[in-house]
Amino acid sequence: MFTALEEKEFNIVVDAIEEVKGVAGEIIIKEGDQGDCMYVLESGSLDCTKIFAGNKDPTHLKVY
């Protein structure tokens, strides 16, 4: 993802990285949230779900 960056640009990106640790059951991104950051999953897994119109329960879409 970062191979096209010059070393100076790459260092700027690395310096901007902030570690965030989640806990089981925590919602990381919810549909409609402001897209102001990017997440990289280092370990573990994330379930991707969506609540479709007319449903109360989320539908499982994918595991990351």
CHARMM-style PDB file with segment names, atoms N, HN, CA, C and O in Angstrom:
ATOM      1  N   MET     1       0.817  -1.181   0.000  1.00  0.00      PROA
ATOM      2  CA  MET     1       0.000   0.000   0.000  1.00  0.00      PROA
ATOM      3  C   MET     1       0.869   1.257   0.000  1.00  0.00      PROA
ATOM      4  O   MET     1       0.482   2.282  -0.563  1.00  0.00      PROA
ATOM      5  N   PHE     2       2.022   1.181   0.620  1.00  0.00      PROA
ATOM      6  HN  PHE     2       2.336   0.349   1.077  1.00  0.00      PROA
ATOM      7  CA  PHE     2       2.859   2.372   0.742  1.00  0.00      PROA
ATOM      8  C   PHE     2       4.114   2.320  -0.134  1.00  0.00      PROA
ATOM      9  O   PHE     2       4.988   3.175   0.003  1.00  0.00      PROA
ATOM     10  N   THR     3       4.219   1.348  -1.019  1.00  0.00      PROA
ATOM     11  HN  THR     3       3.509   0.653  -1.131  1.00  0.00      PROA
ATOM     12  CA  THR     3       5.445   1.179  -1.805  1.00  0.00      PROA
ATOM     13  C   THR     3       5.718   2.330  -2.766  1.00  0.00      PROA
ATOM     14  O   THR     3       6.870   2.545  -3.144  1.00  0.00      PROA
ATOM     15  N   ALA     4       4.697   3.069  -3.170  1.00  0.00      PROA
ATOM     16  HN  ALA     4       3.762   2.894  -2.863  1.00  0.00      PROA
ATOM     17  CA  ALA     4       4.896   4.179  -4.119  1.00  0.00      PROA
ATOM     18  C   ALA     4       5.385   5.452  -3.431  1.00  0.00      PROA
ATOM     19  O   ALA     4       5.726   6.422  -4.106  1.00  0.00      PROA
ATOM     20  N   LEU     5       5.425   5.461  -2.109  1.00  0.00      PROA
ATOM     21  HN  LEU     5       5.148   4.673  -1.560  1.00  0.00      PROA
ATOM     22  CA  LEU     5       5.829   6.664  -1.378  1.00  0.00      PROA
ATOM     23  C   LEU     5       7.341   6.801  -1.328  1.00  0.00      PROA
ATOM     24  O   LEU     5       8.073   5.817  -1.225  1.00  0.00      PROA
ATOM     25  N   GLU     6       7.787   8.043  -1.402  1.00  0.00      PROA
ATOM     26  HN  GLU     6       7.192   8.843  -1.485  1.00  0.00      PROA
ATOM     27  CA  GLU     6       9.204   8.350  -1.163  1.00  0.00      PROA
ATOM     28  C   GLU     6       9.467   8.125   0.326  1.00  0.00      PROA
ATOM     29  O   GLU     6       8.530   8.087   1.124  1.00  0.00      PROA
ATOM     30  N   GLU     7      10.731   7.977   0.699  1.00  0.00      PROA
ATOM     31  HN  GLU     7      11.492   8.008   0.051  1.00  0.00      PROA
ATOM     32  CA  GLU     7      11.077   7.699   2.096  1.00  0.00      PROA
ATOM     33  C   GLU     7      10.537   8.798   3.028  1.00  0.00      PROA
ATOM     34  O   GLU     7      10.010   8.491   4.098  1.00  0.00      PROA
ATOM     35  N   LYS     8      10.662  10.053   2.636  1.00  0.00      PROA
ATOM     36  HN  LYS     8      11.089  10.302   1.767  1.00  0.00      PROA
ATOM     37  CA  LYS     8      10.184  11.164   3.466  1.00  0.00      PROA
ATOM     38  C   LYS     8       8.666  11.067   3.662  1.00  0.00      PROA
ATOM     39  O   LYS     8       8.164  11.262   4.769  1.00  0.00      PROA
ATOM     40  N   GLU     9       7.941  10.763   2.580  1.00  0.00      PROA
ATOM     41  HN  GLU     9       8.348  10.605   1.681  1.00  0.00      PROA
ATOM     42  CA  GLU     9       6.484  10.625   2.656  1.00  0.00      PROA
ATOM     43  C   GLU     9       6.099   9.440   3.538  1.00  0.00      PROA
ATOM     44  O   GLU     9       5.173   9.521   4.344  1.00  0.00      PROA
ATOM     45  N   PHE    10       6.830   8.335   3.367  1.00  0.00      PROA
ATOM     46  HN  PHE    10       7.583   8.269   2.711  1.00  0.00      PROA
ATOM     47  CA  PHE    10       6.573   7.143   4.165  1.00  0.00      PROA
ATOM     48  C   PHE    10       6.761   7.438   5.647  1.00  0.00      PROA
ATOM     49  O   PHE    10       5.956   7.002   6.470  1.00  0.00      PROA
ATOM     50  N   ASN    11       7.812   8.172   5.996  1.00  0.00      PROA
ATOM     51  HN  ASN    11       8.465   8.527   5.327  1.00  0.00      PROA
ATOM     52  CA  ASN    11       8.072   8.518   7.399  1.00  0.00      PROA
ATOM     53  C   ASN    11       6.956   9.390   7.973  1.00  0.00      PROA
ATOM     54  O   ASN    11       6.616   9.265   9.149  1.00  0.00      PROA
ATOM     55  N   ILE    12       6.389  10.263   7.156  1.00  0.00      PROA
ATOM     56  HN  ILE    12       6.665  10.364   6.200  1.00  0.00      PROA
ATOM     57  CA  ILE    12       5.265  11.087   7.601  1.00  0.00      PROA
ATOM     58  C   ILE    12       4.076  10.201   7.941  1.00  0.00      PROA
ATOM     59  O   ILE    12       3.415  10.404   8.959  1.00  0.00      PROA
ATOM     60  N   VAL    13       3.801   9.214   7.086  1.00  0.00      PROA
ATOM     61  HN  VAL    13       4.338   9.049   6.258  1.00  0.00      PROA
ATOM     62  CA  VAL    13       2.688   8.294   7.329  1.00  0.00      PROA
ATOM     63  C   VAL    13       2.938   7.491   8.599  1.00  0.00      PROA
ATOM     64  O   VAL    13       2.046   7.371   9.440  1.00  0.00      PROA
ATOM     65  N   VAL    14       4.128   6.946   8.747  1.00  0.00      PROA
ATOM     66  HN  VAL    14       4.852   7.044   8.064  1.00  0.00      PROA
ATOM     67  CA  VAL    14       4.459   6.136   9.922  1.00  0.00      PROA
ATOM     68  C   VAL    14       4.332   6.963  11.194  1.00  0.00      PROA
ATOM     69  O   VAL    14       3.828   6.471  12.203  1.00  0.00      PROA
ATOM     70  N   ASP    15       4.779   8.203  11.159  1.00  0.00      PROA
ATOM     71  HN  ASP    15       5.188   8.603  10.339  1.00  0.00      PROA
ATOM     72  CA  ASP    15       4.684   9.067  12.338  1.00  0.00      PROA
ATOM     73  C   ASP    15       3.238   9.388  12.706  1.00  0.00      PROA
ATOM     74  O   ASP    15       2.946   9.705  13.859  1.00  0.00      PROA
ATOM     75  N   ALA    16       2.339   9.309  11.738  1.00  0.00      PROA
ATOM     76  HN  ALA    16       2.576   9.053  10.801  1.00  0.00      PROA
ATOM     77  CA  ALA    16       0.926   9.623  11.985  1.00  0.00      PROA
ATOM     78  C   ALA    16       0.143   8.412  12.503  1.00  0.00      PROA
ATOM     79  O   ALA    16      -1.003   8.555  12.928  1.00  0.00      PROA
ATOM     80  N   ILE    17       0.749   7.231  12.472  1.00  0.00      PROA
ATOM     81  HN  ILE    17       1.681   7.115  12.127  1.00  0.00      PROA
ATOM     82  CA  ILE    17       0.055   6.016  12.905  1.00  0.00      PROA
ATOM     83  C   ILE    17      -0.123   6.030  14.414  1.00  0.00      PROA
ATOM     84  O   ILE    17       0.795   6.352  15.169  1.00  0.00      PROA
ATOM     85  N   GLU    18      -1.320   5.675  14.828  1.00  0.00      PROA
ATOM     86  HN  GLU    18      -2.066   5.414  14.215  1.00  0.00      PROA
ATOM     87  CA  GLU    18      -1.656   5.624  16.249  1.00  0.00      PROA
ATOM     88  C   GLU    18      -2.239   4.249  16.543  1.00  0.00      PROA
ATOM     89  O   GLU    18      -3.194   3.826  15.890  1.00  0.00      PROA
ATOM     90  N   GLU    19      -1.678   3.558  17.510  1.00  0.00      PROA
ATOM     91  HN  GLU    19      -0.902   3.902  18.040  1.00  0.00      PROA
ATOM     92  CA  GLU    19      -2.166   2.225  17.862  1.00  0.00      PROA
ATOM     93  C   GLU    19      -3.480   2.328  18.631  1.00  0.00      PROA
ATOM     94  O   GLU    19      -3.608   3.112  19.571  1.00  0.00      PROA
ATOM     95  N   VAL    20      -4.439   1.531  18.216  1.00  0.00      PROA
ATOM     96  HN  VAL    20      -4.335   0.894  17.452  1.00  0.00      PROA
ATOM     97  CA  VAL    20      -5.730   1.457  18.881  1.00  0.00      PROA
ATOM     98  C   VAL    20      -5.999  -0.013  19.167  1.00  0.00      PROA
ATOM     99  O   VAL    20      -5.978  -0.838  18.253  1.00  0.00      PROA
ATOM    100  N   LYS    21      -6.250  -0.345  20.422  1.00  0.00      PROA
ATOM    101  HN  LYS    21      -6.267   0.325  21.165  1.00  0.00      PROA
ATOM    102  CA  LYS    21      -6.547  -1.730  20.787  1.00  0.00      PROA
ATOM    103  C   LYS    21      -8.035  -1.849  21.066  1.00  0.00      PROA
ATOM    104  O   LYS    21      -8.596  -1.090  21.858  1.00  0.00      PROA
ATOM    105  N   GLY    22      -8.657  -2.797  20.415  1.00  0.00      PROA
ATOM    106  HN  GLY    22      -8.201  -3.413  19.773  1.00  0.00      PROA
ATOM    107  CA  GLY    22     -10.076  -3.034  20.635  1.00  0.00      PROA
ATOM    108  C   GLY    22     -10.286  -4.210  21.574  1.00  0.00      PROA
ATOM    109  O   GLY    22      -9.363  -4.968  21.873  1.00  0.00      PROA
ATOM    110  N   VAL    23     -11.508  -4.338  22.025  1.00  0.00      PROA
ATOM    111  HN  VAL    23     -12.258  -3.722  21.783  1.00  0.00      PROA
ATOM    112  CA  VAL    23     -11.870  -5.462  22.884  1.00  0.00      PROA
ATOM    113  C   VAL    23     -13.011  -6.230  22.225  1.00  0.00      PROA
ATOM    114  O   VAL    23     -13.739  -5.689  21.393  1.00  0.00      PROA
ATOM    115  N   ALA    24     -13.155  -7.482  22.603  1.00  0.00      PROA
ATOM    116  HN  ALA    24     -12.564  -7.922  23.279  1.00  0.00      PROA
ATOM    117  CA  ALA    24     -14.200  -8.328  22.030  1.00  0.00      PROA
ATOM    118  C   ALA    24     -15.563  -7.662  22.160  1.00  0.00      PROA
ATOM    119  O   ALA    24     -15.929  -7.175  23.229  1.00  0.00      PROA
ATOM    120  N   GLY    25     -16.305  -7.647  21.063  1.00  0.00      PROA
ATOM    121  HN  GLY    25     -16.007  -8.043  20.194  1.00  0.00      PROA
ATOM    122  CA  GLY    25     -17.650  -7.085  21.055  1.00  0.00      PROA
ATOM    123  C   GLY    25     -17.711  -5.602  20.762  1.00  0.00      PROA
ATOM    124  O   GLY    25     -18.799  -5.056  20.580  1.00  0.00      PROA
ATOM    125  N   GLU    26     -16.564  -4.935  20.712  1.00  0.00      PROA
ATOM    126  HN  GLU    26     -15.681  -5.378  20.860  1.00  0.00      PROA
ATOM    127  CA  GLU    26     -16.535  -3.494  20.450  1.00  0.00      PROA
ATOM    128  C   GLU    26     -16.840  -3.206  18.982  1.00  0.00      PROA
ATOM    129  O   GLU    26     -16.362  -3.915  18.096  1.00  0.00      PROA
ATOM    130  N   ILE    27     -17.630  -2.172  18.726  1.00  0.00      PROA
ATOM    131  HN  ILE    27     -18.018  -1.596  19.445  1.00  0.00      PROA
ATOM    132  CA  ILE    27     -17.904  -1.746  17.354  1.00  0.00      PROA
ATOM    133  C   ILE    27     -16.785  -0.794  16.940  1.00  0.00      PROA
ATOM    134  O   ILE    27     -16.567   0.233  17.582  1.00  0.00      PROA
ATOM    135  N   ILE    28     -16.082  -1.140  15.870  1.00  0.00      PROA
ATOM    136  HN  ILE    28     -16.260  -1.975  15.349  1.00  0.00      PROA
ATOM    137  CA  ILE    28     -14.953  -0.338  15.394  1.00  0.00      PROA
ATOM    138  C   ILE    28     -15.436   0.725  14.408  1.00  0.00      PROA
ATOM    139  O   ILE    28     -15.109   1.903  14.549  1.00  0.00      PROA
ATOM    140  N   ILE    29     -16.205   0.310  13.424  1.00  0.00      PROA
ATOM    141  HN  ILE    29     -16.470  -0.647  13.310  1.00  0.00      PROA
ATOM    142  CA  ILE    29     -16.753   1.219  12.417  1.00  0.00      PROA
ATOM    143  C   ILE    29     -18.237   0.906  12.267  1.00  0.00      PROA
ATOM    144  O   ILE    29     -18.630  -0.254  12.140  1.00  0.00      PROA
ATOM    145  N   LYS    30     -19.050   1.948  12.283  1.00  0.00      PROA
ATOM    146  HN  LYS    30     -18.731   2.891  12.386  1.00  0.00      PROA
ATOM    147  CA  LYS    30     -20.489   1.783  12.106  1.00  0.00      PROA
ATOM    148  C   LYS    30     -20.905   2.523  10.833  1.00  0.00      PROA
ATOM    149  O   LYS    30     -20.434   3.630  10.572  1.00  0.00      PROA
ATOM    150  N   GLU    31     -21.773   1.920  10.059  1.00  0.00      PROA
ATOM    151  HN  GLU    31     -22.156   1.020  10.271  1.00  0.00      PROA
ATOM    152  CA  GLU    31     -22.248   2.553   8.834  1.00  0.00      PROA
ATOM    153  C   GLU    31     -22.741   3.962   9.137  1.00  0.00      PROA
ATOM    154  O   GLU    31     -23.505   4.178  10.078  1.00  0.00      PROA
ATOM    155  N   GLY    32     -22.297   4.906   8.333  1.00  0.00      PROA
ATOM    156  HN  GLY    32     -21.677   4.730   7.569  1.00  0.00      PROA
ATOM    157  CA  GLY    32     -22.676   6.295   8.523  1.00  0.00      PROA
ATOM    158  C   GLY    32     -21.639   7.105   9.290  1.00  0.00      PROA
ATOM    159  O   GLY    32     -21.726   8.333   9.327  1.00  0.00      PROA
ATOM    160  N   ASP    33     -20.643   6.432   9.914  1.00  0.00      PROA
ATOM    161  HN  ASP    33     -20.573   5.435   9.884  1.00  0.00      PROA
ATOM    162  CA  ASP    33     -19.581   7.152  10.623  1.00  0.00      PROA
ATOM    163  C   ASP    33     -18.770   7.996   9.642  1.00  0.00      PROA
ATOM    164  O   ASP    33     -18.641   7.652   8.467  1.00  0.00      PROA
ATOM    165  N   GLN    34     -18.227   9.102  10.141  1.00  0.00      PROA
ATOM    166  HN  GLN    34     -18.332   9.382  11.096  1.00  0.00      PROA
ATOM    167  CA  GLN    34     -17.334   9.948   9.355  1.00  0.00      PROA
ATOM    168  C   GLN    34     -16.083   9.142   9.007  1.00  0.00      PROA
ATOM    169  O   GLN    34     -15.486   8.528   9.890  1.00  0.00      PROA
ATOM    170  N   GLY    35     -15.682   9.133   7.755  1.00  0.00      PROA
ATOM    171  HN  GLY    35     -16.167   9.632   7.037  1.00  0.00      PROA
ATOM    172  CA  GLY    35     -14.491   8.385   7.332  1.00  0.00      PROA
ATOM    173  C   GLY    35     -13.234   9.213   7.497  1.00  0.00      PROA
ATOM    174  O   GLY    35     -12.686   9.713   6.515  1.00  0.00      PROA
ATOM    175  N   ASP    36     -12.771   9.365   8.728  1.00  0.00      PROA
ATOM    176  HN  ASP    36     -13.216   8.958   9.527  1.00  0.00      PROA
ATOM    177  CA  ASP    36     -11.637  10.247   8.983  1.00  0.00      PROA
ATOM    178  C   ASP    36     -10.360   9.508   9.388  1.00  0.00      PROA
ATOM    179  O   ASP    36      -9.383  10.139   9.793  1.00  0.00      PROA
ATOM    180  N   CYS    37     -10.362   8.179   9.283  1.00  0.00      PROA
ATOM    181  HN  CYS    37     -11.155   7.667   8.954  1.00  0.00      PROA
ATOM    182  CA  CYS    37      -9.161   7.429   9.613  1.00  0.00      PROA
ATOM    183  C   CYS    37      -9.180   6.081   8.898  1.00  0.00      PROA
ATOM    184  O   CYS    37     -10.175   5.701   8.281  1.00  0.00      PROA
ATOM    185  N   MET    38      -8.061   5.369   8.995  1.00  0.00      PROA
ATOM    186  HN  MET    38      -7.253   5.677   9.496  1.00  0.00      PROA
ATOM    187  CA  MET    38      -7.934   4.053   8.383  1.00  0.00      PROA
ATOM    188  C   MET    38      -7.471   3.087   9.462  1.00  0.00      PROA
ATOM    189  O   MET    38      -6.631   3.433  10.294  1.00  0.00      PROA
ATOM    190  N   TYR    39      -8.014   1.883   9.449  1.00  0.00      PROA
ATOM    191  HN  TYR    39      -8.696   1.602   8.773  1.00  0.00      PROA
ATOM    192  CA  TYR    39      -7.612   0.863  10.410  1.00  0.00      PROA
ATOM    193  C   TYR    39      -6.850  -0.240   9.695  1.00  0.00      PROA
ATOM    194  O   TYR    39      -7.198  -0.629   8.580  1.00  0.00      PROA
ATOM    195  N   VAL    40      -5.809  -0.740  10.347  1.00  0.00      PROA
ATOM    196  HN  VAL    40      -5.527  -0.425  11.253  1.00  0.00      PROA
ATOM    197  CA  VAL    40      -5.049  -1.892   9.870  1.00  0.00      PROA
ATOM    198  C   VAL    40      -5.107  -2.929  10.980  1.00  0.00      PROA
ATOM    199  O   VAL    40      -4.696  -2.660  12.109  1.00  0.00      PROA
ATOM    200  N   LEU    41      -5.610  -4.101  10.663  1.00  0.00      PROA
ATOM    201  HN  LEU    41      -5.944  -4.319   9.746  1.00  0.00      PROA
ATOM    202  CA  LEU    41      -5.755  -5.161  11.653  1.00  0.00      PROA
ATOM    203  C   LEU    41      -4.440  -5.928  11.754  1.00  0.00      PROA
ATOM    204  O   LEU    41      -4.009  -6.569  10.796  1.00  0.00      PROA
ATOM    205  N   GLU    42      -3.810  -5.855  12.922  1.00  0.00      PROA
ATOM    206  HN  GLU    42      -4.160  -5.334  13.701  1.00  0.00      PROA
ATOM    207  CA  GLU    42      -2.528  -6.537  13.128  1.00  0.00      PROA
ATOM    208  C   GLU    42      -2.737  -7.991  13.533  1.00  0.00      PROA
ATOM    209  O   GLU    42      -2.027  -8.880  13.061  1.00  0.00      PROA
ATOM    210  N   SER    43      -3.705  -8.232  14.401  1.00  0.00      PROA
ATOM    211  HN  SER    43      -4.282  -7.510  14.784  1.00  0.00      PROA
ATOM    212  CA  SER    43      -3.982  -9.597  14.826  1.00  0.00      PROA
ATOM    213  C   SER    43      -5.443  -9.700  15.239  1.00  0.00      PROA
ATOM    214  O   SER    43      -6.114  -8.692  15.463  1.00  0.00      PROA
ATOM    215  N   GLY    44      -5.916 -10.920  15.335  1.00  0.00      PROA
ATOM    216  HN  GLY    44      -5.371 -11.738  15.153  1.00  0.00      PROA
ATOM    217  CA  GLY    44      -7.307 -11.148  15.703  1.00  0.00      PROA
ATOM    218  C   GLY    44      -8.205 -11.152  14.479  1.00  0.00      PROA
ATOM    219  O   GLY    44      -7.738 -11.355  13.359  1.00  0.00      PROA
ATOM    220  N   SER    45      -9.477 -10.931  14.692  1.00  0.00      PROA
ATOM    221  HN  SER    45      -9.856 -10.766  15.603  1.00  0.00      PROA
ATOM    222  CA  SER    45     -10.425 -10.917  13.578  1.00  0.00      PROA
ATOM    223  C   SER    45     -11.545  -9.929  13.873  1.00  0.00      PROA
ATOM    224  O   SER    45     -11.815  -9.593  15.027  1.00  0.00      PROA
ATOM    225  N   LEU    46     -12.181  -9.478  12.819  1.00  0.00      PROA
ATOM    226  HN  LEU    46     -11.962  -9.750  11.882  1.00  0.00      PROA
ATOM    227  CA  LEU    46     -13.309  -8.559  12.926  1.00  0.00      PROA
ATOM    228  C   LEU    46     -14.468  -9.128  12.129  1.00  0.00      PROA
ATOM    229  O   LEU    46     -14.280  -9.616  11.015  1.00  0.00      PROA
ATOM    230  N   ASP    47     -15.675  -9.069  12.698  1.00  0.00      PROA
ATOM    231  HN  ASP    47     -15.828  -8.673  13.603  1.00  0.00      PROA
ATOM    232  CA  ASP    47     -16.880  -9.481  11.991  1.00  0.00      PROA
ATOM    233  C   ASP    47     -17.502  -8.260  11.329  1.00  0.00      PROA
ATOM    234  O   ASP    47     -17.668  -7.217  11.961  1.00  0.00      PROA
ATOM    235  N   CYS    48     -17.837  -8.395  10.073  1.00  0.00      PROA
ATOM    236  HN  CYS    48     -17.702  -9.243   9.560  1.00  0.00      PROA
ATOM    237  CA  CYS    48     -18.502  -7.330   9.328  1.00  0.00      PROA
ATOM    238  C   CYS    48     -19.977  -7.693   9.219  1.00  0.00      PROA
ATOM    239  O   CYS    48     -20.326  -8.745   8.683  1.00  0.00      PROA
ATOM    240  N   THR    49     -20.846  -6.815   9.733  1.00  0.00      PROA
ATOM    241  HN  THR    49     -20.563  -5.961  10.168  1.00  0.00      PROA
ATOM    242  CA  THR    49     -22.285  -7.058   9.703  1.00  0.00      PROA
ATOM    243  C   THR    49     -23.003  -5.822   9.174  1.00  0.00      PROA
ATOM    244  O   THR    49     -22.433  -4.732   9.118  1.00  0.00      PROA
ATOM    245  N   LYS    50     -24.260  -6.008   8.789  1.00  0.00      PROA
ATOM    246  HN  LYS    50     -24.723  -6.893   8.835  1.00  0.00      PROA
ATOM    247  CA  LYS    50     -25.082  -4.903   8.315  1.00  0.00      PROA
ATOM    248  C   LYS    50     -26.517  -5.172   8.724  1.00  0.00      PROA
ATOM    249  O   LYS    50     -27.002  -6.299   8.626  1.00  0.00      PROA
ATOM    250  N   ILE    51     -27.191  -4.128   9.183  1.00  0.00      PROA
ATOM    251  HN  ILE    51     -26.796  -3.212   9.263  1.00  0.00      PROA
ATOM    252  CA  ILE    51     -28.617  -4.249   9.470  1.00  0.00      PROA
ATOM    253  C   ILE    51     -29.365  -3.736   8.245  1.00  0.00      PROA
ATOM    254  O   ILE    51     -29.346  -2.543   7.945  1.00  0.00      PROA
ATOM    255  N   PHE    52     -30.013  -4.642   7.553  1.00  0.00      PROA
ATOM    256  HN  PHE    52     -30.028  -5.612   7.797  1.00  0.00      PROA
ATOM    257  CA  PHE    52     -30.751  -4.291   6.341  1.00  0.00      PROA
ATOM    258  C   PHE    52     -32.136  -3.766   6.703  1.00  0.00      PROA
ATOM    259  O   PHE    52     -32.693  -4.113   7.745  1.00  0.00      PROA
ATOM    260  N   ALA    53     -32.678  -2.932   5.834  1.00  0.00      PROA
ATOM    261  HN  ALA    53     -32.226  -2.651   4.988  1.00  0.00      PROA
ATOM    262  CA  ALA    53     -34.011  -2.354   6.048  1.00  0.00      PROA
ATOM    263  C   ALA    53     -35.021  -3.465   6.332  1.00  0.00      PROA
ATOM    264  O   ALA    53     -35.041  -4.490   5.651  1.00  0.00      PROA
ATOM    265  N   GLY    54     -35.846  -3.250   7.332  1.00  0.00      PROA
ATOM    266  HN  GLY    54     -35.829  -2.418   7.886  1.00  0.00      PROA
ATOM    267  CA  GLY    54     -36.869  -4.217   7.703  1.00  0.00      PROA
ATOM    268  C   GLY    54     -36.402  -5.253   8.702  1.00  0.00      PROA
ATOM    269  O   GLY    54     -37.210  -6.042   9.193  1.00  0.00      PROA
ATOM    270  N   ASN    55     -35.109  -5.270   9.017  1.00  0.00      PROA
ATOM    271  HN  ASN    55     -34.452  -4.629   8.619  1.00  0.00      PROA
ATOM    272  CA  ASN    55     -34.564  -6.224   9.988  1.00  0.00      PROA
ATOM    273  C   ASN    55     -34.110  -5.494  11.241  1.00  0.00      PROA
ATOM    274  O   ASN    55     -33.687  -4.340  11.176  1.00  0.00      PROA
ATOM    275  N   LYS    56     -34.198  -6.162  12.376  1.00  0.00      PROA
ATOM    276  HN  LYS    56     -34.542  -7.100  12.429  1.00  0.00      PROA
ATOM    277  CA  LYS    56     -33.694  -5.605  13.626  1.00  0.00      PROA
ATOM    278  C   LYS    56     -32.315  -6.170  13.947  1.00  0.00      PROA
ATOM    279  O   LYS    56     -31.498  -5.507  14.586  1.00  0.00      PROA
ATOM    280  N   ASP    57     -32.063  -7.396  13.500  1.00  0.00      PROA
ATOM    281  HN  ASP    57     -32.726  -7.934  12.981  1.00  0.00      PROA
ATOM    282  CA  ASP    57     -30.802  -8.053  13.799  1.00  0.00      PROA
ATOM    283  C   ASP    57     -29.818  -7.881  12.636  1.00  0.00      PROA
ATOM    284  O   ASP    57     -30.224  -7.858  11.474  1.00  0.00      PROA
ATOM    285  N   PRO    58     -28.522  -7.760  12.955  1.00  0.00      PROA
ATOM    286  CA  PRO    58     -27.534  -7.632  11.886  1.00  0.00      PROA
ATOM    287  C   PRO    58     -27.348  -8.925  11.104  1.00  0.00      PROA
ATOM    288  O   PRO    58     -27.477 -10.022  11.648  1.00  0.00      PROA
ATOM    289  N   THR    59     -27.043  -8.776   9.821  1.00  0.00      PROA
ATOM    290  HN  THR    59     -26.938  -7.885   9.379  1.00  0.00      PROA
ATOM    291  CA  THR    59     -26.705  -9.899   8.946  1.00  0.00      PROA
ATOM    292  C   THR    59     -25.190  -9.984   8.855  1.00  0.00      PROA
ATOM    293  O   THR    59     -24.534  -8.983   8.568  1.00  0.00      PROA
ATOM    294  N   HSD    60     -24.619 -11.166   9.095  1.00  0.00      PROA
ATOM    295  HN  HSD    60     -25.152 -11.979   9.329  1.00  0.00      PROA
ATOM    296  CA  HSD    60     -23.173 -11.351   9.011  1.00  0.00      PROA
ATOM    297  C   HSD    60     -22.762 -11.344   7.547  1.00  0.00      PROA
ATOM    298  O   HSD    60     -23.343 -12.070   6.741  1.00  0.00      PROA
ATOM    299  N   LEU    61     -21.757 -10.525   7.187  1.00  0.00      PROA
ATOM    300  HN  LEU    61     -21.285  -9.936   7.842  1.00  0.00      PROA
ATOM    301  CA  LEU    61     -21.306 -10.428   5.805  1.00  0.00      PROA
ATOM    302  C   LEU    61     -19.934 -11.053   5.584  1.00  0.00      PROA
ATOM    303  O   LEU    61     -19.721 -11.727   4.577  1.00  0.00      PROA
ATOM    304  N   LYS    62     -18.994 -10.839   6.517  1.00  0.00      PROA
ATOM    305  HN  LYS    62     -19.168 -10.292   7.336  1.00  0.00      PROA
ATOM    306  CA  LYS    62     -17.620 -11.267   6.282  1.00  0.00      PROA
ATOM    307  C   LYS    62     -16.832 -11.236   7.587  1.00  0.00      PROA
ATOM    308  O   LYS    62     -17.176 -10.497   8.509  1.00  0.00      PROA
ATOM    309  N   VAL    63     -15.772 -12.043   7.658  1.00  0.00      PROA
ATOM    310  HN  VAL    63     -15.493 -12.644   6.909  1.00  0.00      PROA
ATOM    311  CA  VAL    63     -14.814 -11.990   8.770  1.00  0.00      PROA
ATOM    312  C   VAL    63     -13.504 -11.479   8.216  1.00  0.00      PROA
ATOM    313  O   VAL    63     -12.998 -11.992   7.218  1.00  0.00      PROA
ATOM    314  N   TYR    64     -12.958 -10.477   8.859  1.00  0.00      PROA
ATOM    315  HN  TYR    64     -13.369 -10.060   9.670  1.00  0.00      PROA
ATOM    316  CA  TYR    64     -11.642  -9.945   8.477  1.00  0.00      PROA
ATOM    317  C   TYR    64     -10.613 -10.435   9.465  1.00  0.00      PROA
ATOM    318  OT1 TYR    64      -9.432 -10.110   9.338  1.00  0.00      PROA
TER     319      TYR     64
END
